[in-house]
């Protein structure tokens, strides 16, 4: 038996359910926030990939047109 008195606490099923719902809501909010961050990261990555693709295509077209102009 502990040397200090334990404070009484309410442990009704309704209170446990309410506490569980609050924890679930906090976890859901954190997941939603992380999902939004990942979506933003993917959008920036996609933009960079397309810029790279367009850059490579522009270099290839510039070299092709330069070689066509230099042969004539």
C-alpha positions, 0 to 999 in steps of 0.5 A, spaced: 500 500 500 502 506 498 504 511 503 501 517 500 493 517 498 491 516 491 486 522 489 480 519 486 478 520 479 472 519 474 473 513 470 466 512 467 465 509 460 463 516 457 469 519 460 474 514 457 470 514 450 471 522 450 478 522 452 479 517 446 475 521 441 480 527 443 486 523 442 483 520 435 482 527 433 489 530 435 492 524 431 487 525 425 489 533 425 496 531 425 496 526 419 492 531 415 497 536 417 503 531 415 499 529 408 498 537 406 505 538 407 507 531 403 502 534 397 506 540 397 512 537 397 510 533 391 507 539 387 514 542 388 518 536 386 513 535 380 514 542 378 522 541 378 521 534 374 518 538 369 522 544 368 528 539 368 524 535 362 523 542 358 530 544 359 533 537 356 528 538 351 530 545 349 538 543 349 536 537 344 532 542 340 537 547 340 543 542 338 539 539 333 537 546 330 544 548 330 547 542 327 541 543 321 543 550 320 551 549 320 550 543 315 547 548 310 
